[in-house]
């Protein structure tokens, strides 16, 4: 529109100078043409369009531009076609109704100017300017409405994206908190509980059986060393240290069953053909085994535990069976208390992997815990 305005203004001035050389009004027309061009250039400098700071200055500027153009049209009707860019200038600057009034006035002046230039009455000169003005106004109004809808849509999309990002951050924070709580429960908390039991046992047997007390202390020291390694691992990368150096799940479970690693006798057995497991599956099954052994040590009063890892093609199953006193699974402690967090944590781990956790136990007949995890590419 800016380029069209200056092109039409320059063409109108050249047309006048060619057709009316040496007329007395020529200096006035040149002066008003230069003034109109300079006023039009000042438009972008005055700032934003309607509805924003600086609107009063824009109204004054628009009035000066229209007044200069009207004087030019009165002096030389050929300047009438500069009105087309002024339509858009008025539509962008004034409120809707005021801009339509301005367009109607400009169109009337254009029709009058074209009839002055014509040698006789021409219906086209009466109909063409209003048609052009109507088309220009309709295009502008449609474009503005489309732009408003697009701005509203973009605002909605941005707001929705911010809400989704905030929701994802909250969900990620909650998931990370749950994961860390399970990690700490299955490692540091269980280790501290075992140390407490061993040190209490050592205290009770210190005078009567010093050698047994020393064994309890040494076992507690070993558990403390593993707990320290776990704590350092939390700071480092939260990856189970049992898998350092490329060790597999079988090696980690076999280490849990090694003599001295637990206060009960643990037998480990592998069934099926081992296959590489994803890190998440290995870590989850190891934590479940650690939590189950800790529960056996603390609650079951068992003498032996059978730890079995089975590869069944499309799934891997970890079974932990003890010969302890058993319990009623339906009456297990809730997860909200200070105790009883182990089983809910195990269920959460298996559920995150799309697997299932089953517990079979009868008071006085031991307990069998089974964690089954599907393999995506068996």
C-alpha positions as CSV (number, residue, x, y, z in Angstrom):
1,X,0.0,0.0,0.0
2,X,2.8,2.4,0.8
3,X,4.5,1.7,-2.6
4,X,1.2,2.1,-4.4
5,X,0.5,5.4,-2.7
6,X,3.8,7.0,-3.8
7,X,3.5,5.5,-7.2
8,X,0.0,7.0,-7.7
9,X,1.1,10.3,-6.2
10,X,4.1,10.5,-8.5
11,X,2.1,9.5,-11.6
12,X,-0.6,12.1,-10.9
13,X,2.0,14.8,-10.5
14,X,3.8,13.8,-13.7
15,X,0.4,13.7,-15.6
16,X,-0.5,17.2,-14.3
17,X,2.9,18.7,-15.3
18,X,2.7,17.1,-18.8
19,X,-0.8,18.2,-19.5
20,X,-0.7,21.6,-17.8
21,X,2.8,23.1,-18.2
22,X,3.4,26.6,-16.9
23,X,0.1,27.1,-15.1
24,X,0.0,29.4,-12.1
25,X,-1.3,26.6,-9.8
26,X,1.7,24.4,-10.6
27,X,3.9,25.6,-7.7
28,X,1.0,25.0,-5.3
29,X,0.4,21.5,-6.6
30,X,4.1,20.6,-6.4
31,X,4.3,22.0,-2.8
32,X,1.2,20.1,-1.7
33,X,2.5,16.9,-3.4
34,X,5.8,17.1,-1.5
35,X,3.9,18.0,1.7
36,X,1.5,15.0,1.3
37,X,4.5,12.7,0.6
38,X,6.3,13.9,3.7
39,X,3.2,13.6,5.9
40,X,2.6,10.1,4.6
41,X,6.2,9.2,5.5
42,X,5.6,10.4,9.1
43,X,2.8,7.8,9.6
44,X,5.0,4.9,10.7
45,X,7.1,7.2,12.9
46,X,4.0,8.1,15.0
47,X,3.7,4.6,16.3
48,X,0.9,2.0,16.5
49,X,-2.5,2.0,15.0
50,X,-5.9,2.4,16.8
51,X,-6.4,1.0,20.3
52,X,-2.8,1.7,21.4
53,X,-0.8,4.6,22.9
54,X,-0.3,7.5,20.4
55,X,-3.8,7.2,18.9
56,X,-4.5,10.9,19.2
57,X,-1.4,11.8,17.2
58,X,-2.4,9.3,14.6
59,X,-5.8,11.0,14.2
60,X,-4.2,14.4,13.8
61,X,-1.8,13.0,11.2
62,X,-4.6,11.3,9.3
63,X,-6.6,14.5,9.2
64,X,-3.5,16.4,7.8
65,X,-3.0,13.7,5.2
66,X,-6.6,13.7,4.1
67,X,-6.8,17.6,4.1
68,X,-3.7,17.8,1.9
69,X,-5.1,15.2,-0.5
70,X,-8.4,17.1,-0.7
71,X,-6.6,20.3,-1.6
72,X,-4.7,18.5,-4.3
73,X,-7.9,16.9,-5.7
74,X,-9.6,20.3,-5.8
75,X,-6.6,21.8,-7.7
76,X,-6.0,18.8,-9.9
77,X,-8.7,16.0,-10.1
78,X,-6.1,13.5,-11.4
79,X,-4.8,13.1,-7.8
80,X,-8.1,11.4,-7.0
81,X,-6.8,7.8,-7.4
82,X,-4.4,8.3,-4.5
83,X,-7.5,7.6,-2.4
84,X,-7.2,3.8,-2.7
85,X,-4.1,3.6,-0.4
86,X,-5.8,6.2,1.9
87,X,-8.8,3.8,2.2
88,X,-6.5,1.3,4.0
89,X,-4.8,4.0,6.0
90,X,-8.2,5.2,7.3
91,X,-9.4,1.6,8.0
92,X,-6.2,0.8,10.0
93,X,-6.2,4.1,12.0
94,X,-9.9,4.9,12.8
95,X,-12.6,2.8,14.6
96,X,-14.8,0.7,12.3
97,X,-17.7,3.1,11.8
98,X,-15.5,6.2,11.5
99,X,-13.4,4.5,9.0
100,X,-16.4,3.6,6.8
101,X,-17.6,7.2,6.9
102,X,-14.1,8.3,5.8
103,X,-14.1,5.8,2.9
104,X,-17.5,7.0,1.8
105,X,-16.3,10.7,1.8
106,X,-13.1,9.8,-0.1
107,X,-15.1,7.8,-2.6
108,X,-17.5,10.8,-3.2
109,X,-14.6,13.1,-3.8
110,X,-13.1,10.6,-6.3
111,X,-16.4,10.4,-8.2
112,X,-16.7,14.2,-8.3
113,X,-13.0,14.5,-9.5
114,X,-13.5,11.9,-12.2
115,X,-16.6,13.6,-13.5
116,X,-14.7,16.9,-13.7
117,X,-12.1,15.3,-15.8
118,X,-14.6,13.7,-18.1
119,X,-16.0,15.6,-21.1
120,X,-19.5,14.3,-20.4
121,X,-21.4,12.2,-18.0
122,X,-20.0,8.6,-17.8
123,X,-21.9,6.0,-15.7
124,X,-18.6,4.0,-15.3
125,X,-17.1,7.0,-13.5
126,X,-20.0,7.0,-11.1
127,X,-20.0,3.2,-10.4
128,X,-16.3,2.2,-10.6
129,X,-15.0,4.2,-7.6
130,X,-17.7,2.9,-5.2
131,X,-17.1,-0.6,-6.5
132,X,-13.3,-0.3,-5.9
133,X,-13.9,1.2,-2.5
134,X,-16.3,-1.6,-1.5
135,X,-13.9,-4.3,-2.6
136,X,-11.0,-2.7,-0.8
137,X,-13.0,-2.3,2.4
138,X,-14.4,-5.9,2.2
139,X,-10.9,-7.3,1.7
140,X,-9.5,-5.3,4.6
141,X,-12.4,-6.3,7.0
142,X,-12.1,-10.0,6.0
143,X,-8.3,-9.9,6.5
144,X,-8.7,-8.3,9.9
145,X,-11.2,-10.8,11.0
146,X,-9.0,-13.7,9.8
147,X,-6.0,-12.1,11.6
148,X,-8.0,-11.8,14.8
149,X,-9.1,-15.4,14.7
150,X,-5.5,-16.5,14.0
151,X,-4.3,-14.4,17.0
152,X,-6.9,-15.9,19.2
153,X,-6.0,-19.4,18.0
154,X,-2.3,-18.8,18.6
155,X,-3.0,-17.5,22.1
156,X,-5.1,-20.6,22.8
157,X,-2.3,-22.8,21.5
158,X,0.4,-21.0,23.5
159,X,-1.8,-21.2,26.7
160,X,-2.5,-24.9,26.1
161,X,1.2,-25.6,25.5
162,X,2.1,-23.8,28.7
163,X,-0.5,-25.8,30.6
164,X,0.7,-29.0,29.1
165,X,4.3,-28.2,29.9
166,X,3.4,-27.4,33.5
167,X,1.4,-30.6,33.8
168,X,4.3,-32.6,32.4
169,X,6.6,-31.0,34.8
170,X,4.4,-31.8,37.7
171,X,3.9,-35.4,36.6
172,X,7.6,-35.8,36.0
173,X,8.3,-34.4,39.5
174,X,5.8,-36.8,41.1
175,X,7.1,-39.8,39.1
176,X,10.7,-38.9,40.1
177,X,9.8,-38.6,43.7
178,X,8.0,-41.9,43.7
179,X,11.0,-43.6,42.0
180,X,13.5,-42.1,44.4
181,X,11.3,-43.1,47.4
182,X,11.3,-46.7,46.1
183,X,15.0,-46.6,45.4
184,X,15.8,-45.3,48.9
185,X,13.4,-47.8,50.5
186,X,14.8,-50.8,48.7
187,X,18.5,-49.8,49.3
188,X,19.4,-47.4,52.1
189,X,16.3,-47.9,54.3
190,X,16.5,-51.7,54.1
191,X,20.3,-51.7,54.7
192,X,19.9,-49.5,57.8
193,X,17.1,-51.8,59.1
194,X,19.4,-54.8,58.6
195,X,22.3,-53.1,60.3
196,X,20.0,-52.2,63.3
197,X,18.9,-55.8,63.7
198,X,22.5,-57.1,63.4
199,X,23.9,-54.6,65.9
200,X,21.0,-55.4,68.3
201,X,21.8,-59.1,68.0
202,X,25.5,-58.4,68.6
203,X,24.7,-56.4,71.6
204,X,22.6,-59.2,73.0
205,X,25.3,-61.9,72.4
206,X,28.4,-59.7,73.2
207,X,29.0,-61.2,76.6
208,X,27.8,-64.8,76.0
209,X,29.1,-65.4,72.5
210,X,31.7,-62.9,71.5
211,X,32.5,-64.6,68.2
212,X,28.9,-64.5,67.1
213,X,28.7,-60.9,68.1
214,X,31.8,-60.1,66.0
215,X,30.2,-61.9,63.0
216,X,27.1,-59.7,63.4
217,X,29.2,-56.6,63.5
218,X,31.2,-57.6,60.4
219,X,28.0,-58.3,58.5
220,X,26.6,-55.0,59.6
221,X,29.9,-53.3,58.4
222,X,29.5,-55.0,55.0
223,X,26.0,-53.8,54.8
224,X,27.1,-50.3,55.7
225,X,29.7,-50.4,53.0
226,X,27.1,-51.4,50.4
227,X,24.8,-48.7,51.7
228,X,27.6,-46.2,51.3
229,X,28.1,-47.3,47.7
230,X,24.4,-46.9,47.1
231,X,24.4,-43.4,48.5
232,X,27.3,-42.5,46.3
233,X,25.5,-44.0,43.4
234,X,22.5,-41.8,44.1
235,X,24.7,-38.8,43.7
236,X,26.4,-40.1,40.6
237,X,23.8,-41.5,38.2
238,X,21.2,-43.5,40.1
239,X,22.3,-46.7,38.3
240,X,22.5,-49.9,40.5
241,X,26.2,-50.5,41.3
242,X,25.6,-54.3,41.0
243,X,25.6,-53.8,37.2
244,X,28.9,-52.0,37.1
245,X,31.5,-53.5,34.8
246,X,28.9,-55.1,32.5
247,X,27.5,-57.5,35.2
248,X,24.1,-59.0,34.4
249,X,21.0,-59.5,36.5
250,X,22.0,-63.1,37.2
251,X,25.3,-62.0,38.7
252,X,23.6,-59.3,40.8
253,X,21.1,-61.8,42.2
254,X,23.8,-64.4,42.8
255,X,25.7,-61.8,44.9
256,X,22.5,-61.4,47.0
257,X,22.5,-65.1,47.6
258,X,26.2,-65.3,48.5
259,X,27.0,-66.4,52.1
260,X,27.1,-63.5,54.5
261,X,25.0,-61.2,52.3
262,X,21.9,-62.0,54.3
263,X,21.0,-63.3,57.7
264,X,19.1,-66.3,56.1
265,X,20.2,-69.0,53.7
266,X,19.5,-67.9,50.1
267,X,19.5,-70.3,47.2
268,X,19.6,-68.8,43.7
269,X,18.6,-70.7,40.5
270,X,18.2,-69.7,36.9
271,X,15.7,-71.4,34.6
272,X,15.6,-71.1,30.8
273,X,18.0,-69.4,28.4
274,X,19.1,-66.0,29.7
275,X,18.6,-63.1,27.3
276,X,19.8,-59.5,27.5
277,X,17.4,-57.4,29.5
278,X,16.7,-53.7,29.3
279,X,18.3,-51.6,32.1
280,X,14.9,-50.7,33.5
281,X,13.9,-54.3,33.8
282,X,17.2,-55.3,35.4
283,X,17.1,-52.5,37.9
284,X,13.4,-53.2,38.8
285,X,13.9,-56.9,39.3
286,X,17.0,-56.4,41.4
287,X,15.2,-53.9,43.6
288,X,12.3,-56.2,44.0
289,X,14.6,-59.0,45.0
290,X,16.4,-56.8,47.5
291,X,13.1,-55.6,49.0
292,X,11.7,-59.1,49.2
293,X,14.8,-60.4,51.0
294,X,14.7,-57.5,53.4
295,X,11.1,-58.2,54.2
296,X,11.9,-61.9,54.7
297,X,14.8,-61.0,57.1
298,X,12.7,-58.5,59.0
299,X,9.3,-60.1,59.2
300,X,9.2,-63.7,58.0
301,X,11.4,-65.5,60.7
302,X,12.5,-67.8,57.9
303,X,15.6,-70.1,57.7
304,X,15.9,-70.5,53.9
305,X,14.8,-68.5,50.8
306,X,14.6,-69.7,47.2
307,X,15.4,-67.0,44.6
308,X,14.5,-68.1,41.1
309,X,14.9,-66.2,37.8
310,X,13.0,-67.7,34.9
311,X,13.3,-66.8,31.2
312,X,10.0,-67.9,29.6
313,X,10.5,-66.5,26.1
314,X,8.1,-63.6,26.1
315,X,8.6,-62.7,29.7
316,X,11.0,-62.9,32.6
317,X,9.8,-64.0,36.1
318,X,11.4,-63.5,39.5
319,X,10.2,-65.8,42.3
320,X,11.1,-65.3,45.9
321,X,9.9,-68.2,48.2
322,X,10.6,-68.5,51.9
323,X,9.7,-71.0,54.6
324,X,8.8,-68.3,57.2
325,X,5.7,-67.7,59.2
326,X,3.7,-66.2,56.3
327,X,1.0,-63.6,56.6
328,X,-2.4,-62.7,55.2
329,X,-1.8,-60.6,52.0
330,X,-5.2,-58.9,52.4
331,X,-4.2,-57.5,55.8
332,X,-0.8,-56.1,54.7
333,X,0.1,-52.7,56.1
334,X,-1.0,-49.8,53.9
335,X,1.5,-47.8,52.0
336,X,0.7,-44.6,53.7
337,X,2.2,-45.6,57.1
338,X,5.8,-45.6,58.3
339,X,6.0,-49.3,57.6
340,X,4.7,-51.5,54.8
341,X,6.0,-49.4,51.9
342,X,7.9,-52.3,50.3
343,X,5.0,-54.2,48.7
344,X,3.4,-51.1,47.2
345,X,6.8,-50.0,45.8
346,X,7.3,-53.5,44.2
347,X,3.8,-53.3,42.6
348,X,4.6,-49.8,41.3
349,X,7.9,-51.0,39.8
350,X,6.3,-53.9,38.0
351,X,3.3,-51.8,36.9
352,X,5.6,-49.3,35.3
353,X,7.0,-52.1,33.2
354,X,3.6,-53.5,32.2
355,X,4.0,-56.6,34.4
356,X,2.2,-58.2,37.3
357,X,3.2,-58.9,40.9
358,X,1.5,-61.8,42.8
359,X,1.9,-62.9,46.4
360,X,0.8,-66.2,47.8
361,X,1.0,-66.7,51.5
362,X,-0.8,-68.4,54.3
363,X,0.0,-67.8,58.0
364,X,2.4,-70.5,59.1
365,X,3.2,-71.8,55.6
366,X,5.6,-69.3,54.2
367,X,5.3,-66.8,51.3
368,X,5.9,-66.9,47.5
369,X,6.3,-63.6,45.7
370,X,6.3,-63.6,41.9
371,X,7.1,-60.7,39.7
372,X,6.5,-61.2,35.9
373,X,7.7,-58.6,33.4
374,X,6.9,-59.0,29.6
375,X,9.7,-58.6,27.1
376,X,9.1,-56.4,24.1
377,X,11.5,-58.4,21.8
378,X,11.7,-61.9,23.3
